[in-house]
Amino acid sequence: MNDLLNFQPRRLSRDETFYVAGHRGLVGSAIWRRLNAEGFKNLIGRSSSELDLKDREAVFAFFAATKPRYVVLAAAKVGGILANNTYPVDFLSDNIRIQVNVLDAARTYGTERLLFLGSSCIYPKLSEQPIREESLLTGHLEPTNDAYAIAKIAGILQIQAVRRQYGLPWISAMPTNLYGPGDNFSLEGSHVLPALIRRYDDAAKFGAARVTNWGTGSPRREFLHVDDMAAACLHLMENYDGPTQVNVGTGSDVTIKELATLVAEAVGYQGAIEWDTSKPDGTPRKLLDVTRLSASGWTAAIELKDGLRSTVDWYRSNLAEIRR
């Protein structure tokens, strides 16, 4: 086993086997693109139809056959407020099984360096802003996605437990709200930004006079382009080692009303924007403190307006294939 006291983060070998769990998802596909661009020669991935990560026996057989030296665990069951609030059992059970199976198999078959990806919803609903990593487990969670949050918290604690018990230099990263190519634009499963892109693009296409959004529009959210997230993941694997999860974000946020206006501009919608205040807002604000990440030498590069324009272009170019 590796000795944490002697381990030093270093450049990953481009020749070793690197498994990206969830390589067809929003985050996983971006990480795959980044690793390809960085010259990694032995990337492996399996679709959910090829490998069900909830199937423990199948996961162990996969790791026994491939023995990846590096792993990014980006696979997860994800969704927006509606999906999380409607199917909490699914979000809790599926995610815990995925995490436990992959992490146990990786430990059993000698994975040296592993990055577990969580979500900013792990932090208490009323965390002091911006949210520091130390805020974890200091207060009540947002009720609309507490089941998903608990699953992700369990993943962080398993990473910490592996470090303590087995001395492996595994780490966790907690991204803020992500967007970009490969996002989920479905009516029931999408997060706020892809949902707004779909809604406003349809409104612009069909000449709708008004668009109605959930809530008051007052909550503030931080958005990170998924290509920036992918760059941050490789940076952390090569430059960070510690038990504390690392926040990954931009360090700035906008209101949902401001976001709606930006999306409307990006798609060319010129009608009225209205708000259904009978619907829930969710957490009032989620801005991550990215001091730890910045201190390691990484900052986000893609501005929100630029990222929105490129995401809208991708969405329109891939309407036949994307999740709707």
Summary of the structure (lengths in Angstrom):
residues: 324
radius of gyration: 19.4
end to end distance: 45.1
largest distance: 63.4
contacts: 1095
relative contact order: 0.15
helix: 43%
strand: 15%
